[in-house]
């Protein structure tokens, strides 16, 4: 390596030992949720009405809808 050539960034392996202290982690194009406790009554009530085998996809859909709305609101306020 010369001074003109930057060193390659090291590849970081986010092993569970390094990330276990955070309930939500984003690694590359994936988000992982570990032992996340949600105590918001409206969220618990909404998901509680959905069949257990469909709760994971319902939570994912709710996140998609919520994030889409947040992005749209930010764009409106930046104008």
Beta strands, then each sheet from edge to edge (+ up, - down):
strand 1: 24-27
strand 2: 30-33
sheet 1: 1+ 2-
end
